Amino acid sequence: MDIKLFFDPVPETFVDSVVGSNCFGQVVHFLGTKEFSISKMDIALIGLTDFRGIGGELVIDDAPANKIREKLHTLKHGLTSYHIADLGNLRCGVNREETVLRIKEVCSYLMSKKVVPILFGGSHDLDVGQYTSYQGLDKLVSFLNVDGFLDIREDENPFGNHIEQILLHEPNFLFNYSHLAYQSYLIDEKSLNSLEKLYFEAYRVGMIHSNIKDMEPIIREADAVSFDIGAIRGTDAPGTLRPQPFGLTGEEACQLAWYAGLNEKLSSAGFYEYILENDDASYRTASVISIMIWYLIDGFYHRKGELDFRQNDYVKYVVSMPSDPETLIFYKSKLSEKWWMEVPLPEGSNYGRNFLVPCRYEDYKMATDGELPDRYVTTHSRLL
């Protein structure tokens, strides 16, 4: 694939303007430069400019992605040796569906090269392209969505129902869908019931406020993360389509992004629905998004390589249970002290091997008290 055909590269005037000591933009490789090679990259930054899923006067607008890029590249970089590409802004298709297809093709290509695409800008419905990019990878996918709303049959706009498109996509390769930071007064109870019937997970914003560390195992299971900036409260991020008085704080959003970067499984991330016209004079929302991307990248470069359970970097715990199953098996990492729980496959299953599900220490304690953890029940039910 000639990836240059899909992008409007970052202008040379912008590249030349990135000055200052230890700026992030100084260690990023820009598409179109002489020494650029995508095969040498770990992460690829992709600006999105298509807002046709929202409707109204917003159609194609490259200013939001460019403003996020401007804020990001002036941040300071760490001491780690980065291998990050900025591909510029993805060229829009003749219609919204073609843009989604282009996102699918580009992300699929990058993931085949072991490069993690980070998408920013554009309307939230474009995450359908992010999700469908996994279609040819011959694997089950866990998809995590952060949004104050749950976009299922909430309006007449067919693109507004993008989560429904993901849940009902054929062929079906979705193993788990998790929804973080929803606000009960913004969501139809029937939509939550639909998720519950499919044994998918949803967590209110109040649960994140109470103990954000409980969200780390949920995020650790995700292959893909889709983040609607509208999940952040309006005082911290006013530049969204539907700013809300309550929601995640900017700090909480950055913490979730850092958890996502640490996640060994994560192979794509998207930050959607930044509306530049609604932002304040200092472009506070663009700053929040750029810092979230910074934290995701920082988490990525702090990964510990913890997915090979055949090594001796784990302590195995076998817990006797009072009823079926007779035992539960847990693993604790010696490197990070993170926990996993083994969920055995039902008899006759075609999945091939038992599932190792990220969990909390509290889940292990619950098992020692003779109770089945909720994550065991929902995962086992999806395997049936």
C-alpha positions in Angstrom: 0.0 0.0 0.0 1.2 3.5 -0.9 0.1 5.2 2.3 0.9 8.6 0.9 -2.2 8.4 -1.4 -4.5 8.5 1.6 -3.1 11.6 3.4 -2.6 15.3 3.2 0.8 15.5 4.9 1.6 18.0 7.6 2.7 21.2 5.8 6.4 22.0 5.8 5.7 25.4 7.3 4.2 23.6 10.3 7.1 21.2 10.6 9.6 24.1 10.4 7.6 26.0 13.1 8.1 23.3 15.7 10.8 24.8 17.8 11.8 24.8 21.4 13.8 22.6 23.7 12.7 19.0 23.8 9.4 19.6 22.0 7.4 16.5 21.1 7.3 17.6 17.5 11.0 17.4 17.2 11.1 13.6 17.7 8.1 12.8 15.5 8.7 11.6 11.9 6.5 13.4 9.3 5.1 11.6 6.3 6.8 12.9 3.1 10.3 13.5 4.6 13.2 11.7 3.0 14.0 9.3 5.8 10.4 8.4 6.6 9.7 4.6 6.9 6.5 3.4 8.4 8.0 -0.1 9.1 10.3 1.6 11.7 7.4 3.2 13.6 5.6 2.1 16.8 2.7 4.6 16.6 1.1 6.6 13.8 -0.9 9.8 14.4 -3.8 10.4 12.0 -5.9 13.5 11.8 -9.6 13.1 10.8 -11.6 15.9 9.2 -14.9 14.3 8.3 -17.9 15.6 10.4 -20.7 14.5 8.0 -21.9 12.0 10.7 -23.0 14.9 12.8 -24.9 16.7 10.0 -25.9 20.4 10.0 -23.3 22.8 8.7 -20.3 20.8 9.8 -19.1 18.7 6.9 -15.3 18.7 6.2 -13.1 20.7 8.6 -9.3 20.2 9.1 -9.0 22.9 11.7 -9.9 20.7 14.7 -7.3 18.1 13.9 -4.7 20.7 13.1 -5.3 22.5 16.4 -4.9 19.3 18.4 -1.7 18.6 16.4 -0.4 22.1 17.2 -1.0 21.6 20.9 0.5 18.1 20.9 3.8 18.9 19.1 4.6 21.8 21.5 4.5 19.5 24.6 7.7 18.2 26.0 8.8 14.7 25.2 10.2 12.2 27.7 13.6 10.6 27.8 12.4 7.5 25.9 13.5 7.0 22.3 10.2 7.5 20.3 9.3 6.0 17.0 6.2 8.0 16.1 4.9 9.0 12.7 2.5 11.9 12.0 0.8 10.9 8.8 -1.1 14.2 8.5 -4.9 14.4 7.8 -6.7 11.5 6.2 -8.3 12.6 2.9 -12.1 12.3 3.1 -14.1 10.2 0.7 -16.8 11.4 -1.6 -19.2 10.4 1.2 -19.1 9.4 4.8 -19.1 5.7 4.0 -16.0 6.0 1.8 -14.2 7.9 4.6 -15.0 5.0 7.0 -13.7 2.5 4.5 -10.4 4.5 4.2 -10.0 4.5 7.9 -10.6 0.7 7.9 -7.9 0.2 5.1 -5.3 2.5 6.7 -5.7 1.1 10.2 -5.7 -2.5 9.0 -2.5 -1.8 7.1 -0.8 -0.1 10.0 -1.7 -2.9 12.4 -0.3 -5.5 10.0 3.0 -3.6 10.4 2.7 -3.6 14.2 2.0 0.1 14.2 -0.6 1.5 16.6 -2.9 4.1 14.9 -4.0 7.0 17.0 -6.9 8.9 15.4 -8.0 12.3 16.5 -10.7 14.7 15.2 -13.8 13.9 13.1 -17.2 12.8 14.3 -17.6 9.8 16.7 -19.3 7.6 14.1 -16.0 7.3 12.3 -15.0 4.7 15.0 -16.9 2.2 12.8 -13.9 2.3 10.5 -11.6 1.8 13.4 -13.5 -1.2 14.5 -14.0 -2.8 11.1 -10.2 -2.6 10.5 -9.9 -5.7 12.7 -12.2 -7.7 10.4 -9.4 -9.4 8.4 -7.2 -10.2 11.5 -8.9 -13.5 12.3 -9.3 -12.7 16.0 -12.0 -11.8 18.5 -12.0 -8.2 19.5 -12.8 -6.4 22.7 -13.9 -2.8 22.0 -14.0 -0.1 24.7 -16.1 3.1 24.3 -15.8 6.1 26.5 -18.9 8.3 26.1 -21.5 10.1 28.3 -24.1 8.9 25.9 -24.8 5.5 24.4 -25.4 6.0 20.7 -28.1 3.3 20.1 -31.4 4.5 18.6 -31.2 7.9 20.2 -32.1 9.8 17.1 -33.1 9.5 13.5 -29.5 10.1 12.3 -28.4 6.6 11.1 -24.7 7.6 11.7 -25.6 8.6 15.3 -26.2 4.9 15.9 -22.6 3.9 15.3 -22.4 1.7 18.4 -25.4 -0.2 17.1 -23.5 -0.6 13.8 -20.6 -2.1 15.7 -22.7 -4.4 17.8 -24.6 -5.8 14.8 -21.8 -5.8 12.3 -21.5 -8.9 10.1 -19.3 -10.9 10.1 -19.3 -10.8 13.9 -15.9 -10.8 15.5 -16.8 -8.8 18.6 -16.1 -10.7 21.9 -16.7 -7.9 24.4 -18.0 -4.3 24.4 -17.3 -2.1 27.4 -18.9 1.3 27.9 -17.2 3.8 30.3 -18.4 7.1 31.8 -22.1 7.0 30.8 -24.5 9.4 32.6 -27.8 7.7 33.6 -29.9 10.8 32.8 -28.6 10.9 29.2 -29.2 7.2 28.4 -32.4 5.3 27.6 -32.6 2.4 30.1 -33.6 0.1 27.2 -30.2 0.6 25.7 -28.4 -0.4 28.9 -30.7 -3.5 29.1 -29.7 -4.4 25.6 -26.0 -4.4 26.6 -26.8 -6.4 29.7 -28.6 -9.1 27.7 -25.4 -9.5 25.6 -23.3 -9.8 28.8 -21.5 -6.6 27.9 -20.3 -4.1 30.5 -21.3 -0.5 31.3 -19.9 1.8 34.0 -21.3 5.1 35.2 -19.2 8.1 35.5 -19.8 8.1 39.2 -18.1 4.7 39.5 -15.0 6.2 37.8 -15.1 9.1 40.3 -15.3 6.7 43.2 -12.3 4.6 42.2 -10.7 5.1 38.9 -8.2 2.2 39.5 -11.1 -0.2 39.1 -11.3 0.8 35.5 -7.7 -0.4 34.7 -8.6 -4.1 34.3 -11.6 -3.1 32.1 -9.3 -1.1 29.8 -6.6 -3.8 29.9 -8.9 -6.1 28.1 -9.5 -3.8 25.1 -8.0 -4.2 21.7 -9.5 -0.8 20.6 -10.4 2.3 22.5 -12.9 4.9 21.2 -13.1 8.2 23.2 -15.8 10.8 22.7 -14.5 14.0 24.1 -18.0 14.9 25.2 -17.5 12.4 28.1 -15.4 15.1 29.7 -17.3 17.8 31.6 -17.8 21.1 29.8 -15.7 23.2 32.2 -12.6 21.1 31.3 -13.5 20.5 27.6 -16.1 22.9 26.2 -15.2 22.2 22.6 -17.6 19.3 22.0 -20.9 18.8 20.2 -23.0 18.5 23.4 -21.0 19.9 26.4 -22.3 18.6 29.7 -22.1 20.2 33.2 -20.9 16.8 34.6 -18.6 14.1 33.3 -15.0 13.0 33.6 -12.5 15.6 34.7 -9.6 16.3 32.4 -7.3 14.5 34.9 -9.5 11.4 34.9 -9.5 11.4 31.1 -5.7 11.5 31.0 -5.5 8.7 33.6 -7.8 6.5 31.4 -5.6 7.3 28.4 -2.5 6.3 30.3 -4.1 3.0 31.3 -4.9 2.5 27.6 -1.3 3.1 26.6 -0.1 0.6 29.2 -2.5 -2.1 27.8 -0.4 -4.7 25.9 -3.4 -5.7 23.8 -4.3 -2.2 22.6 -3.7 -1.8 18.9 -5.7 1.3 18.0 -7.2 4.3 19.7 -9.4 7.2 18.6 -10.3 10.6 20.1 -13.4 12.0 18.4 -15.9 14.9 18.2 -13.7 17.9 19.0 -15.7 21.0 17.8 -13.3 23.9 17.4 -16.1 26.5 17.2 -17.3 25.5 20.7 -13.9 25.7 22.3 -12.8 28.7 24.4 -10.3 31.4 23.4 -7.3 29.4 24.8 -8.4 26.2 23.0 -8.6 24.4 26.3 -10.3 21.3 24.8 -7.5 20.9 22.2 -5.0 21.0 25.0 -6.8 18.3 27.0 -7.0 16.0 23.9 -3.3 16.6 23.2 -2.3 15.8 26.8 -4.5 12.6 26.6 -2.6 11.5 23.5 0.7 12.4 25.3 -0.3 10.1 28.2 -1.4 7.3 26.0 2.0 7.4 24.2 3.8 7.6 27.6 1.9 4.5 28.7 2.8 2.7 25.5 6.5 3.2 26.2 6.1 2.0 29.8 4.7 -1.4 28.7 6.3 -4.3 30.5 5.6 -7.2 28.1 3.2 -9.1 30.4 1.2 -11.2 28.1 3.4 -14.3 27.9 2.0 -16.4 30.8 4.5 -19.2 30.1 7.3 -17.2 31.7 8.0 -17.3 35.4 7.0 -13.7 36.0 3.7 -14.7 37.5 2.4 -16.2 40.7 -0.4 -18.7 40.2 -3.2 -19.0 42.7 -5.8 -21.8 42.8 -8.9 -21.1 44.8 -11.3 -23.8 45.8 -14.9 -22.9 45.3 -18.0 -24.3 47.2 -19.9 -25.0 43.9 -19.3 -25.2 40.1 -16.7 -24.4 39.1 -14.7 -26.4 41.7 -11.7 -24.1 41.4 -10.8 -20.6 40.1 -7.3 -19.9 38.8 -5.7 -16.4 39.2 -2.4 -15.1 38.0 -0.5 -12.2 39.6 2.3 -10.4 37.7 5.6 -10.1 39.7 6.4 -7.1 37.6 3.3 -4.9 38.0 1.2 -6.8 40.6 -1.7 -6.8 38.1 -4.1 -9.7 38.2 -5.7 -12.0 35.7 -8.4 -14.7 36.1 -8.7 -17.8 34.0 -12.2 -18.6 32.6 -12.4 -22.2 31.3 -14.1 -22.9 28.0 -17.5 -24.6 28.1 -17.6 -28.2 26.8 -17.7 -28.3 23.0 -16.5 -24.7 22.6 -14.6 -23.7 19.4 -12.5 -21.0 21.0 -9.5 -23.3 21.4 -8.1 -22.2 24.8 -9.2 -20.9 28.1 -9.6 -17.1 28.5 -7.4 -15.0 30.7 -9.4 -12.0 31.8 -7.9 -9.0 33.5 -9.3 -8.5 37.0 -8.7 -6.9 40.4 -7.2 -8.1 43.6 -10.7 -7.7 45.0 -12.0 -10.3 42.5 -9.4 -12.8 44.0 -10.6 -11.9 47.5 -14.2 -12.4 46.5 -13.3 -15.9 45.2 -11.6 -16.8 48.5 -14.8 -15.9 50.2 -16.7 -18.4 47.9 -18.3 -15.8 45.6 -18.0 -15.8 41.8 -16.6 -12.4 40.5 -18.9 -10.6 38.1 -16.2 -10.6 35.4 -16.1 -14.4 35.6 -19.9 -14.7 35.2 -20.1 -12.3 32.2 -17.1 -13.7 30.4 -18.2 -17.3 30.9 -21.7 -16.4 29.6 -20.3 -14.9 26.4 -18.3 -18.1 25.8 -21.5 -20.2 25.9 
